[in-house]
Amino acid sequence: MKRVLLTGMSGTGKSSVIGALAARGYRAVDADASGLSEVVSVPDDELTGLGPGLDWVWREDRIRDLLATDDTGVLFLGGCSPNQGLFYPRFDHIILLTVPAGVIVERLATRTTNPFGKRLGEVARTLDLIHTVEPLLRRGAGHVIDTSIPLDRVVAEVLRIVGVRE
């Protein structure tokens, strides 16, 4: 089984791509929406997407169990977490989804599937993380896709990278 991580900052389209892949019949899991992540306490001065003293991390036991399954041809996992690097050796492909900051601001303001980005400070923190976290994600990724293009083209590019025909 191939394992593919789709990662990126909030508003880059991870959940949309995962949803589109699932609609095409692929095993596609959103780490934010399926009980695979949790809020944890961190030092107040640590820059996180959630704000001082809190961060959103993968539940390592559940991610490990998910990646250990061998019941499908391809498993797509969408998410971004400070502990995701622990799992990089388990992925066949790591794809960074990215988009210009202005598009992120617009997407966070208008999306209806996730409340993140609606509260004061969340957009500003996300924009700060673009400068600190996205470079780390870029170093770990084997591929980068700018999700400014239409969703169908993003999905086609993901499938091309993975070597799966539509």
Backbone as CSV, one residue per row, in Angstrom:
resi,resn,N_x,N_y,N_z,CA_x,CA_y,CA_z,C_x,C_y,C_z
1,MET,0.837,-1.179,0.000,0.000,0.000,0.000,0.883,1.243,0.000
2,LYS,0.521,2.213,-0.825,1.195,3.512,-0.807,0.530,4.383,0.245
3,ARG,1.370,5.144,0.949,0.871,6.100,1.938,1.314,7.488,1.518
4,VAL,0.370,8.418,1.485,0.628,9.770,0.977,0.172,10.779,2.018
5,LEU,1.071,11.681,2.401,0.726,12.774,3.296,0.513,14.034,2.480
6,LEU,-0.649,14.645,2.659,-0.948,15.960,2.090,-0.911,16.936,3.256
7,THR,0.070,17.825,3.258,0.254,18.732,4.377,0.284,20.170,3.892
8,GLY,0.206,21.097,4.805,0.234,22.512,4.468,-0.433,23.326,5.556
9,MET,-0.333,24.614,5.416,-0.901,25.532,6.404,-2.440,25.528,6.305
10,SER,-3.080,26.077,7.319,-4.541,26.225,7.289,-4.941,27.041,6.068
11,GLY,-5.970,26.572,5.373,-6.480,27.308,4.218,-5.827,26.954,2.895
12,THR,-4.940,25.970,2.890,-4.291,25.601,1.623,-5.075,24.560,0.840
13,GLY,-6.110,23.976,1.443,-6.966,23.060,0.706,-6.829,21.598,1.063
14,LYS,-6.177,21.287,2.164,-5.985,19.883,2.534,-7.312,19.136,2.630
15,SER,-8.262,19.685,3.376,-9.551,19.004,3.562,-10.319,18.899,2.255
16,SER,-10.244,19.917,1.422,-10.932,19.869,0.122,-10.350,18.781,-0.763
17,VAL,-9.026,18.664,-0.793,-8.381,17.629,-1.614,-8.717,16.249,-1.064
18,ILE,-8.650,16.094,0.258,-9.000,14.807,0.867,-10.447,14.443,0.525
19,GLY,-11.353,15.406,0.612,-12.756,15.152,0.270,-12.938,14.747,-1.180
20,ALA,-12.215,15.409,-2.073,-12.313,15.089,-3.502,-11.741,13.700,-3.794
21,LEU,-10.658,13.351,-3.122,-10.092,12.003,-3.306,-11.049,10.938,-2.779
22,ALA,-11.658,11.197,-1.624,-12.625,10.247,-1.064,-13.822,10.093,-1.995
23,ALA,-14.280,11.191,-2.596,-15.410,11.142,-3.531,-15.080,10.309,-4.763
24,ARG,-13.794,10.200,-5.087,-13.362,9.371,-6.212,-13.124,7.919,-5.803
25,GLY,-13.384,7.608,-4.528,-13.288,6.234,-4.065,-11.972,5.861,-3.400
26,TYR,-11.088,6.804,-3.221,-9.814,6.519,-2.550,-9.999,6.557,-1.045
27,ARG,-9.145,5.834,-0.348,-9.132,5.937,1.107,-8.398,7.226,1.436
28,ALA,-9.126,8.207,1.880,-8.595,9.548,2.139,-9.103,10.008,3.501
29,VAL,-8.181,10.306,4.395,-8.509,10.591,5.787,-8.012,11.982,6.156
30,ASP,-8.888,12.773,6.754,-8.539,14.096,7.250,-8.162,13.956,8.724
31,ALA,-6.914,14.206,9.066,-6.453,14.035,10.450,-7.154,14.984,11.411
32,ASP,-7.700,16.084,10.897,-8.407,17.030,11.755,-9.826,16.567,12.076
33,ALA,-10.422,15.780,11.213,-11.845,15.487,11.336,-12.155,14.072,11.793
34,SER,-11.157,13.270,12.054,-11.456,11.859,12.301,-10.940,11.348,13.647
35,GLY,-10.750,12.224,14.627,-10.293,11.779,15.939,-8.823,11.418,15.982
36,LEU,-8.086,11.807,14.958,-6.657,11.494,14.907,-5.791,12.584,15.526
37,SER,-6.408,13.697,15.910,-5.669,14.822,16.483,-6.328,15.259,17.778
38,GLU,-5.565,15.991,18.591,-6.093,16.479,19.859,-5.388,17.775,20.256
39,VAL,-6.034,18.526,21.123,-5.461,19.749,21.672,-4.585,19.368,22.864
40,VAL,-3.365,19.933,22.906,-2.450,19.685,24.015,-1.925,21.016,24.546
41,SER,-1.435,21.003,25.755,-0.816,22.179,26.355,0.635,22.270,25.905
42,VAL,1.068,23.493,25.601,2.453,23.776,25.225,2.870,25.058,25.951
43,PRO,4.161,25.373,25.970,4.576,26.632,26.594,3.868,27.825,25.948
44,ASP,3.510,28.809,26.763,2.769,29.973,26.279,3.490,30.743,25.187
45,ASP,4.822,30.707,25.172,5.574,31.486,24.183,5.789,30.736,22.868
46,GLU,5.289,29.508,22.770,5.430,28.725,21.542,4.377,29.183,20.535
47,LEU,4.828,29.556,19.332,3.909,30.014,18.295,3.171,28.814,17.707
48,THR,1.867,28.811,17.872,1.045,27.711,17.357,-0.161,28.298,16.638
49,GLY,-0.850,27.451,15.911,-2.041,27.901,15.218,-3.201,28.199,16.145
50,LEU,-3.224,27.552,17.311,-4.357,27.723,18.219,-4.209,28.902,19.155
51,GLY,-2.990,29.299,19.434,-2.783,30.423,20.342,-1.955,30.034,21.540
52,PRO,-1.683,30.986,22.415,-0.784,30.745,23.559,-1.230,29.570,24.417
53,GLY,-0.294,28.656,24.650,-0.524,27.551,25.563,-1.235,26.335,25.001
54,LEU,-1.670,26.387,23.739,-2.394,25.259,23.149,-1.879,24.949,21.750
55,ASP,-1.883,23.667,21.398,-1.548,23.281,20.037,-2.375,22.065,19.646
56,TRP,-2.453,21.834,18.358,-3.242,20.750,17.758,-2.239,19.744,17.228
57,VAL,-2.192,18.540,17.811,-1.187,17.549,17.423,-1.847,16.225,17.063
58,TRP,-1.110,15.440,16.298,-1.590,14.113,15.947,-1.512,13.195,17.160
59,ARG,-2.512,12.359,17.318,-2.484,11.298,18.336,-1.619,10.185,17.767
60,GLU,-0.437,10.064,18.298,0.569,9.186,17.699,0.123,7.738,17.630
61,ASP,-0.583,7.245,18.640,-1.052,5.863,18.613,-2.027,5.627,17.466
62,ARG,-2.932,6.579,17.263,-3.940,6.416,16.209,-3.338,6.581,14.811
63,ILE,-2.403,7.514,14.653,-1.728,7.674,13.351,-0.917,6.421,13.046
64,ARG,-0.218,5.913,14.040,0.571,4.693,13.858,-0.326,3.533,13.417
65,ASP,-1.480,3.381,14.073,-2.417,2.307,13.707,-2.957,2.502,12.290
66,LEU,-3.299,3.729,11.948,-3.808,4.014,10.600,-2.771,3.655,9.546
67,LEU,-1.533,4.077,9.760,-0.484,3.810,8.777,-0.092,2.341,8.716
68,ALA,-0.434,1.573,9.755,-0.114,0.142,9.781,-1.120,-0.686,8.987
69,THR,-2.289,-0.098,8.663,-3.286,-0.857,7.901,-2.770,-1.116,6.498
70,ASP,-3.178,-2.231,5.965,-2.695,-2.629,4.642,-3.858,-3.104,3.779
71,ASP,-4.984,-2.384,3.895,-6.211,-2.864,3.263,-6.621,-2.104,2.007
72,THR,-5.737,-1.298,1.469,-6.108,-0.517,0.297,-4.867,-0.239,-0.535
73,GLY,-5.069,0.137,-1.787,-3.938,0.430,-2.660,-3.222,1.705,-2.280
74,VAL,-3.975,2.735,-1.932,-3.383,4.031,-1.566,-4.151,4.583,-0.374
75,LEU,-3.399,5.115,0.580,-3.987,5.818,1.713,-3.494,7.254,1.656
76,PHE,-4.425,8.192,1.573,-4.104,9.615,1.611,-4.457,10.134,3.005
77,LEU,-3.503,10.808,3.646,-3.745,11.429,4.935,-3.509,12.919,4.793
78,GLY,-4.491,13.715,5.167,-4.363,15.163,5.109,-4.252,15.738,6.502
79,GLY,-3.239,16.577,6.709,-3.104,17.212,8.009,-1.775,17.919,8.159
80,CYS,-1.679,18.664,9.245,-0.448,19.377,9.570,-0.344,19.425,11.082
81,SER,0.757,18.912,11.607,0.932,18.820,13.045,2.407,18.932,13.381
82,PRO,2.741,19.503,14.533,4.154,19.612,14.880,4.848,18.260,15.048
83,ASN,4.103,17.193,15.275,4.738,15.879,15.431,4.653,15.005,14.181
84,GLN,4.251,15.576,13.053,4.104,14.760,11.840,5.443,14.227,11.336
85,GLY,6.527,14.926,11.602,7.840,14.475,11.142,8.223,13.109,11.674
86,LEU,7.678,12.722,12.815,7.943,11.384,13.356,7.499,10.300,12.386
87,PHE,6.523,10.624,11.546,5.928,9.633,10.652,6.434,9.730,9.212
88,TYR,7.273,10.697,8.915,7.745,10.861,7.534,8.309,9.572,6.945
89,PRO,9.076,8.775,7.689,9.599,7.534,7.085,8.512,6.548,6.668
90,ARG,7.310,6.698,7.184,6.215,5.781,6.869,5.459,6.152,5.598
91,PHE,5.759,7.339,5.046,5.054,7.808,3.860,5.885,7.568,2.605
92,ASP,5.199,7.173,1.532,5.849,7.036,0.228,5.981,8.385,-0.459
93,HIS,5.028,9.276,-0.192,5.044,10.618,-0.778,4.585,11.618,0.278
94,ILE,5.283,12.744,0.350,4.872,13.860,1.191,4.691,15.047,0.256
95,ILE,3.464,15.529,0.185,3.114,16.606,-0.745,2.690,17.827,0.058
96,LEU,3.398,18.924,-0.156,3.051,20.191,0.482,2.069,20.939,-0.404
97,LEU,0.927,21.294,0.172,-0.030,22.159,-0.503,0.232,23.575,-0.009
98,THR,0.373,24.494,-0.931,0.680,25.875,-0.578,-0.143,26.820,-1.436
99,VAL,-0.257,28.038,-0.986,-1.039,29.043,-1.699,-0.590,30.408,-1.173
100,PRO,-0.670,31.462,-1.984,-0.282,32.790,-1.489,-1.104,33.214,-0.265
101,ALA,-0.489,34.035,0.579,-1.106,34.462,1.838,-2.478,35.096,1.639
102,GLY,-2.649,35.905,0.610,-3.937,36.544,0.370,-5.052,35.548,0.124
103,VAL,-4.729,34.450,-0.528,-5.720,33.404,-0.787,-6.083,32.698,0.523
104,ILE,-5.077,32.484,1.376,-5.354,31.865,2.680,-6.321,32.733,3.478
105,VAL,-6.075,34.024,3.511,-6.944,34.938,4.258,-8.380,34.837,3.735
106,GLU,-8.532,34.854,2.424,-9.871,34.758,1.824,-10.533,33.426,2.144
107,ARG,-9.777,32.335,2.012,-10.349,31.012,2.271,-10.766,30.853,3.727
108,LEU,-9.930,31.304,4.659,-10.285,31.178,6.070,-11.537,31.985,6.396
109,ALA,-11.676,33.132,5.773,-12.835,33.990,6.036,-14.128,33.417,5.480
110,THR,-14.044,32.664,4.389,-15.264,32.229,3.705,-15.592,30.751,3.862
111,ARG,-14.671,29.947,4.390,-14.982,28.517,4.472,-16.038,28.242,5.520
112,THR,-16.803,27.194,5.262,-17.896,26.827,6.160,-17.696,25.451,6.784
113,THR,-16.644,24.754,6.407,-16.426,23.391,6.868,-15.566,23.303,8.119
114,ASN,-14.967,24.420,8.539,-14.039,24.407,9.658,-14.088,25.797,10.300
115,PRO,-14.273,25.888,11.611,-14.375,27.204,12.241,-13.032,27.922,12.402
116,PHE,-11.906,27.202,12.203,-10.613,27.850,12.412,-10.434,28.987,11.413
117,GLY,-9.976,30.110,11.925,-9.763,31.286,11.099,-10.839,32.338,11.289
118,LYS,-11.819,32.029,12.102,-12.922,32.962,12.340,-12.703,33.827,13.581
119,ARG,-11.903,33.329,14.538,-11.684,34.063,15.779,-10.510,35.031,15.638
120,LEU,-10.573,36.083,16.407,-9.544,37.107,16.413,-8.161,36.485,16.635
121,GLY,-7.238,36.807,15.803,-5.861,36.350,15.956,-5.514,35.090,15.188
122,GLU,-6.500,34.269,14.831,-6.188,33.011,14.146,-5.590,33.240,12.762
123,VAL,-6.113,34.193,12.023,-5.569,34.475,10.693,-4.150,35.037,10.824
124,ALA,-3.952,35.949,11.765,-2.615,36.527,11.974,-1.612,35.450,12.356
125,ARG,-2.006,34.516,13.230,-1.102,33.419,13.597,-0.793,32.547,12.393
126,THR,-1.803,32.271,11.588,-1.569,31.453,10.394,-0.574,32.143,9.469
127,LEU,-0.716,33.439,9.288,0.215,34.173,8.426,1.624,34.172,9.013
128,ASP,1.747,34.261,10.336,3.061,34.147,10.978,3.662,32.757,10.750
129,LEU,2.828,31.732,10.833,3.310,30.360,10.662,3.782,30.087,9.230
130,ILE,3.258,30.846,8.270,3.729,30.683,6.892,5.231,30.938,6.824
131,HIS,5.706,31.868,7.638,7.128,32.219,7.611,7.989,31.300,8.464
132,THR,7.396,30.637,9.462,8.185,29.790,10.352,7.991,28.299,10.099
133,VAL,6.756,27.885,9.872,6.460,26.457,9.732,6.513,25.991,8.278
134,GLU,5.963,26.790,7.355,5.939,26.321,5.967,7.331,25.993,5.430
135,PRO,8.395,26.756,5.753,9.727,26.347,5.287,10.146,24.966,5.806
136,LEU,9.739,24.616,7.019,10.037,23.281,7.544,9.273,22.214,6.767
137,LEU,8.014,22.503,6.472,7.201,21.568,5.689,7.790,21.396,4.292
138,ARG,8.248,22.488,3.727,8.830,22.462,2.375,10.064,21.559,2.348
139,ARG,10.882,21.627,3.395,12.095,20.788,3.454,11.753,19.310,3.545
140,GLY,10.647,18.986,4.208,10.263,17.586,4.357,9.486,17.020,3.185
141,ALA,8.994,17.894,2.325,8.132,17.458,1.218,8.954,17.063,-0.002
142,GLY,8.468,16.053,-0.673,9.075,15.661,-1.938,8.456,16.382,-3.115
143,HIS,7.276,16.954,-2.897,6.537,17.638,-3.959,5.787,18.827,-3.354
144,VAL,5.583,19.852,-4.174,4.846,21.041,-3.753,3.809,21.349,-4.829
145,ILE,2.577,21.601,-4.397,1.508,21.969,-5.319,0.907,23.289,-4.850
146,ASP,0.853,24.265,-5.748,0.176,25.534,-5.474,-1.307,25.301,-5.724
147,THR,-2.108,25.415,-4.678,-3.528,25.107,-4.784,-4.374,26.292,-5.225
148,SER,-3.730,27.281,-5.838,-4.496,28.382,-6.449,-5.251,27.894,-7.680
149,ILE,-4.816,26.777,-8.237,-5.465,26.217,-9.424,-6.763,25.520,-9.004
150,PRO,-7.668,25.235,-9.936,-8.924,24.568,-9.579,-8.694,23.219,-8.888
151,LEU,-9.595,22.868,-7.991,-9.482,21.652,-7.192,-9.269,20.407,-8.046
152,ASP,-9.990,20.271,-9.149,-9.827,19.087,-9.999,-8.402,18.963,-10.523
153,ARG,-7.777,20.085,-10.821,-6.382,20.057,-11.288,-5.427,19.706,-10.159
154,VAL,-5.715,20.174,-8.943,-4.887,19.810,-7.788,-4.961,18.300,-7.574
155,VAL,-6.172,17.755,-7.588,-6.354,16.315,-7.387,-5.645,15.528,-8.491
156,ALA,-5.769,15.972,-9.723,-5.085,15.296,-10.837,-3.580,15.303,-10.632
157,GLU,-3.029,16.410,-10.142,-1.595,16.497,-9.891,-1.176,15.571,-8.750
158,VAL,-1.969,15.494,-7.696,-1.685,14.563,-6.600,-1.647,13.141,-7.140
159,LEU,-2.647,12.764,-7.924,-2.705,11.398,-8.461,-1.549,11.138,-9.422
160,ARG,-1.140,12.128,-10.190,0.012,11.964,-11.081,1.280,11.702,-10.274
161,ILE,1.486,12.486,-9.211,2.674,12.309,-8.363,2.702,10.905,-7.759
162,VAL,1.555,10.451,-7.306,1.466,9.147,-6.651,1.556,7.999,-7.656
163,GLY,1.288,8.299,-8.927,1.348,7.272,-9.950,0.067,6.491,-10.088
164,VAL,-1.071,7.161,-9.820,-2.375,6.542,-9.925,-3.119,7.173,-11.072
165,ARG,-3.727,6.356,-11.899,-4.541,6.891,-13.000,-5.931,7.193,-12.498
166,GLU,-6.512,8.272,-13.055,-7.904,8.596,-12.686,-8.855,7.675,-13.383
